Amino acid sequence: MQEKSASITEADQRSIAAFLERVWSEDGLADRTLEAYRQDLEGLARWLATRGRGLQTARREDLSAFHGTQRAAVRSMARRQSAFRRYYGQLARDTPGFEDPTLLIERPRMPRSLPKALAEREIEALLAAPDTGSTLGLRDRAMLELMYASGLRVSELVELPLSALNTRQGVLRITGKGGKDRLVPVGEVALEHIETYLAQARPQLAKGRQPAALFLSQRGEGMTRQMFWTLVKRHAVAVGIEGKRISPHVLRHSFATHLLNHGADLRALQLLLGHASLSTTQIYTLVAKEGLKRLHAQHHPRG
């Protein structure tokens, strides 16, 4: 039976606020991550208040008991524990003699799920799907080409301002997670489609205005994640790409996997993707290995 929650003490509220401000300034965490951490810590603080404790007086047994009352998916449990470890780790560094109550708590085992990538022939079919004889077709083709050519996150693509594109140098200045900037090459083919879109389609979509966004909706406004997801799904179905989880992120995964398959350096790929840690990028080496195994099994006489 779940215990009745109590109010968060002012001391815990101040402590959570100070922690979030610090990890934001030091690590540049995304707003969604900061909000998730805030909710996790406030949930713990309310539960601890019912036991007459606060965040800074919690023991390992308290945290273990709290985890036992929660029902959530493994990823949510892992994120919650990450919030607690960062909070108490910082507290231990700042407070002499403070014992971190998270040190001996076992971490949940995360299932290893490899990113889904399309085959190169499927990518070619998807990129060619939009009708470039129409205004929206020109826009869709330019967005798909850029997504695959540069490996952008969906949010980076739809929030891309026109000013971020340097057509002369063929690069984009991307503001990624945590407000960190990176330069990303566009590629000749993608740049050609973008320039065609800028010359023929964007002025019609802008309707005489000067919106900041590079890619515009029919209303002349910036695109949304949902709009781009819908167009990716529609074009994928049109060329018979089904049976896989089709999403905008599949284009980013395909970009990374295909680069590795063609001999790209892992460190360079990390920079292109905007990953803070190389370990995040290394998951794509597993995808490439799985692809080679399937190729061997399919074509080798003793596979």
N, C-alpha and C positions, 0 to 999 in steps of 0.2 A: 504494500500500500504506500502510495506516495505521500510524503509528509507535507504539511501545510507550509507554504513559502512565507518568508518574512521580508521586511524591508531591508534594503542595503544600507549599511551604516555610512555616515558621511566620510569616515576615514577610508572605507573601501572604495567609495565613489572617487575620492581624490586620488587614491592609489591607482585605480584603473585608468583614470584620465591621464595621469602622469606617465604611466606605462605606454599607453597608446601614442601619446605625443612623442615619446622618446623613440619608439620603434618606427614611427612615421618619419621622423627627422633623420634617424641613423640608417634605416634600411629602405625607406621609400616604398613601404607596402601599399598595395592597391586599396582603394576605399572599401571594396567589398570584403577584403581580408581583415581590415581593421574593424569593420562593423561586426564580422563574425567573431573576432576575438573579444570585442566588447560584450556581445551577447553571451558568449561562453563564460567569461569571467563574472558577469553580473548574475548568471544562473548559479554559478558556484557560490558566490557571495550570499545570495538569498538562501540557498540551502544551508550554508554554514551558520547563518544567523539563527536558524531554527535549533541549532545545537549549541548556541551560545558562543560561537567562535566567529572570527573574521578571517579574511584572506591571509593576513600576516601571522596568524596564530594557528593556521591549519596544520595538521599532522598528516603523515603518509596514510594512516588508517582512515582519516577523514576523506581524503581524495579517493582512496580505493572504494570506500562505502558510497561516495557520490557517484562514481562511475557505475557501480552496481545498480543504482536506481535509474540510470538512463537507458533508454532503448533507442538505438539509432543505427544507421548503416555504418559499415566499417570505416568508410572515408570520413564521415562526420565525427566518429569517435577519435580518429587519428587527428583531425583538425583541432578538436577540443583539447586533446592532450598536448598538441603542439602549442596552443595558446597558453596552457598552464605551465609547460616547461619553459617557455620564453619569459613568462611573467616571473616565475619563481627563480629562474636562472639569473635574471637581472637583479632581483631582490637580494639573492645570495652574494652577487658581486658588489653590491652597494652597502651591504649590512654585515659588518664583521661578526662572526660567530653564528650567523643565520644558517640553519640547515635546510637545504632544498628538499621539500617533501615529495618531489616528483622523481628523485633519482632512482629509486628502486622499484618504481611502478612499471610493470611490463607493458610494452607498446603493442597495440593490436597488429596482427599480421595483415598486411595489405595484399589483396590479390593482384598479381601482375597482369595488367591488361595492356597489350601492345597497341599502339596507335594504328588505326585503319588507314591504309593507303590504297589508292586506285592504281591499276596497272597503267603503264604509259599509253597504251592504245586507248584505254578508257578515258584518260585525261584528254587525249587528242580529240576524241569524239565529243566530250563535254565542252571543250573550248570552242569547237566548231558549231555547236548547237544553236546559238542565238541567230536570228534572222538579221543580218547586218544591212538589210535594205530598209530597216525601220529605225526610228530614233532610239527606242528602248533597246532594240537589238544591238545597236552600236554601243550603247552604255553597258549592257550586260556582257558583251564580248570583252570590252576593255576591263571591266571589273574582274572577270574570271581569269583573263590573261595576267593581270597584275597580281592577283592572289596567288596564282601558281608560280609566277616568275620570281616573286619576292618573298613568299612564305609569310605574309602578314597575318596577324591575328585579325579576327573578324572585326573587333572593335576598332583596330587600327585602320582597317580599310574604310569602314563607313564614316569614321570621324576624320578622315584625311582631308586637310584643307588644300585648296588649290595652290597656295603659296609653298606647300611642302615639296612640290614637284619641280625639279630642275631638268627640263627637257634637253638642254644643251649638254649637260654632263651625264644625263641618263641615270639620275639617282633620286631617291626620296629621303627626306629627313623625317624619321618616324619618332613620335613620342610614345614610348611603350609603357609597360608597367612601372609604377613608382615614379613616373615623370622622367624616365631616363631616355635620352635621345640616342639614335643610332642612324647611320647612313646605310641605305640599302640600294643595291643596283637594281634597275628595272629590267634590263634586257631589251634587245633590239625589237623583237617581235611584239612584246607587250607595249613598248614605247610607241611603235607604229600605230597600234590600235587605240592607244590613249590619245595620240595626236589627232587621229581621225574623229574620235569622239569629241574632242575639244573643238574641232573645227566645224563639225556637221551636226552634232547632237546636243551638246551642252547649251549652246546659245538658244536653241528651241525650248529646252527644258527650263532654262533660267527666266524666260519670258520677259526679257528686257531688264531684269534685276541683276544684281551682282552678289549672289550668295557666296559665302566663304568656302563651302564644301566643294570638293572636287567632283564627286558623283552625286547627281541630283535625282530626286523622284519626279513623277509626273506633275506634282504640285510645285516643282521648282525649289524644293527644300532638300536638306541632306537626307541620305538614306538611313535606314535603321537596320539593326541586326536581323530583325524579323523579316524585313523586306528582302534582304540578301539571301537569307535562308530559303525563303519561298522561291526565289528565282533559281537558285542552285538546284533545289528539289525538282522544279518544273523542267529545267533543261536536262537533268540527269534522267528523269523518266522518259523524256522525249527521245533519247538516244538508247534507251533500253538498259540503263545502269540501275539495276534493282538487286535486291537480296543483300545489299550492304547498307550500313548506316550512312546514308548520304547526308552530309552537312557541310557548311562552309569550312569547318575545321579540317575536313578530309583533304582539301586542297593544300593546306599548310603541311599536313602530314605527308602528302604525296611529294610536295616540294622537297622536304627534308630527306625522305627515303630515296627518291630518285637521285638527288645529289650524292648521297653516300654510295649508291649503287654504281655511280659513274666516277668514283674515286675522290670525292671531296674530303677535305681535312675536317676532322671533328671540331677543332677549335674555331675554324672559319665558320662552320655551320652554327656553332654556338653564338657567334657575333651576329650572323644574319638573322637568326631566330629571336635574338634579344633575350636569351636565357641567362639568368644571373649565375647559375651553377652549371658546370660541365656535366654533372651527373644527370641533370634533366635532359640534356642533349643525347647522352649515351643510350637512352632507350631506343633510339633509332638504329643503333648498330644491331640491336636484337631483331628489329623488324627486317633489316637487310639480311641477316643470317637466316631468319625463317624463310625468306623468299628464296635464298639459294638452296636451302634444304628441299623446298617444294620443287624447284627446278631440277635438282638432282634426282629426286624420286620419280619425277615424271619422265625424264629423258634418258637417264643412265640405264643400261641393260641390266645392272644388278642393283638398281635403286629400290 
